[in-house]
Amino acid sequence: AEYRAAYLVDAARAYLQLGDQVGAGRALVDADRAAPAEVRCRPVARTVIAEIARGGPAGVGVARLSTLVGLTR
């Protein structure tokens, strides 16, 4: 599960580079379902969550992740 989550975090980064915040958010939420610690504790995942949250209105799943990792309250 950790490998799948790491892959999905990398996919989220790729989606962001392409400007697809929805795809990035979906990949992160899927990664969190597969292995929550991989998303909540990896610095790169936290960075991607922050970039999505800064980019405009984030989906409910990304907003929840942002709160869980302590980026928003």
Secondary structure, DSSP 4 states (H G I P E B T S, - for coil): -HHHHHHHHHHHHHHHHTT-HHHHHHHHHHHHHH-HHHHHH-HHHHHHHHHHHHTSPPPHHHHHHHHHTTS--
